[in-house]
Amino acid sequence: MPEALRDRLIGAWKLVSYLEFPVDGSDPFEPLGHQPRGIIMYTPDGYMSAQLSKIDRPHFASGDWFAGTREEYASEASSYIAYSGPFHVDEDKQTLTHSMFVSLFPDWTGQTQPRRVELDGDTLKLGTASPIQSSGRTVNSVLTWRRAEPS
């Protein structure tokens, strides 16, 4: 019997690429740049956490997280994606959902979002199950992850 999808997800994964495909057929784009950084983790007790970032984000001039300028906060929020909460797998349908207990983007807090999932060895592809709004466009997102080496 093949290993369950849920069991194969458990662990840490590093972001390889993040692409968005506009439904109008225009060119795909990389919302966090060409070499985004990120980690997504799935725990055995049913929780997940995703952190994605542009590289080379500017530091705050003050060095104080709570004393940034309006521009620094805007840059910080627009160059980082973060959310955590429970995850669920339907083994029969081979589907995955992420429930956002906390999220940098407040609109996601409390949502449960389905993900398209493809898992081949140490490569995990996650995508939106239906189009979303991003940068003023309607897109489908595809994120490719590689299983992280043990530290």
N, C-alpha and C positions, 0 to 999 in steps of 0.2 A: 504494500500500500504506500503510495507516495506521501511524502511529508506534507503536513497541512500548511496552507498559505500563511496562517497566523504564526506558526512556528518558524517558518522561513524568514519572516519579517523581523523577528526579534533581534535586536542589536542596534548598532550605530552605522549610519550610512553617510558618506561625504558627497556633496553636490558636485556633479560633473558639468551639467549645463541646465539652463532654464530658458526655454523658448516659448514665445507666445505667437499663435497663429491666428491672425484676424479672419473672421468668418467671411469678410467681403473679398477674400482672395488676395489681398495685398501682402507684401513681403513680411515674413516672420521677423520678430525683433526680440532682443535680449534685454528685458526690463532692468536687470541688475548688471548689465555689461557682459563683456565677452568671457571673463573668468570669475564668475561669482563664487563666493565661499558659502558653505553651509553644511549643517549637520542635521539629520533627522534621526531620532531614536525611538525605538519601540521597546517597551519593557514587558517582561513576562506577566506582570500583574495588570496589563491592559491599558497603559498610558503611553502617550507619544508626545514628542516635543520637536518642533521644527524651528530652526534659526537659519536665515538666509541673508546674505549681505553682499553689497558691492565691495570690491577691494579698494584700498587706499581712501577710506572715508576720512574727511578732515577732522582734526581734533578741535575741541572747544578751546577758544583763546583763554578762558578763565581756568581751565582744568577742572571745573566743578560741574558735575552732571546737572545740578539744580540751578545753575547760574548761567545758562547759555543764552545767546541772543535768539530772537525770533528766527533769523536766517539759519542759525546753527541747528535749532530744533526742527525746522522744515527739512534741512538736509539730512539730519539724523533719521527722521521718520520716513523719508522718501527713498532711503537707500538700505532699508532693513525690513525684513518680514519675520515676525515671530509669533508663534502660538503654541499652546500646549493643552492637552486634555485627554480624555479617553479615546481609544480607537476600537473599532469593531470589524470583524471579518465574517462574512457569510461564506462559509466553505463550499456550500452547494453552488452558489452563484459566482464564487471567486471574486467577490466585491469587497471593498474596503471603505470605511467611513472614518473621518476625523471629527471629533466633537471639541469645539473650542471652549475650554473653561476660562482661559485667559488669552488675550490677543493684543498685539501692538495696535492693530486696526480695530477700533472698538465695535465697528459694525459686525465683525465676525463673532464677538463674544456671545456665547450661548447657542451658536449655530452648529448644526451637524452637516458636514459636506461630504458627499460621495466622491470617491476617487476612482479613476480607471487605473488598474494596476497590472503591470507586466513584470514578472520576476524570472530572470534567466541567470542562474548561477549567482555571481556576485554583482550583477547589474539589475537595478530596480528602476522602472519607469513609472512615474505617477503623473496622472493627468486629470484635468477637470472633467467631470462626467457630463457637463453641459457648459455652454459658453458663459463667460463672466465679463464684467467691465474692467478694463485696465487701460490707463492712460487715455481715457476717452474713446476707446475702441472696444468692440465686442470680440472676444478672443477665446480660443481654447489653449490652455497652458499644458506644457509637457516638461517635466523635470526628470532628469536622469541622475541617478545616484549610484555610487559604487560602495560596496561594503567596506567599512573602515577597518584597517588593520588593528588588532589588539594593541593597546598602549602599554 
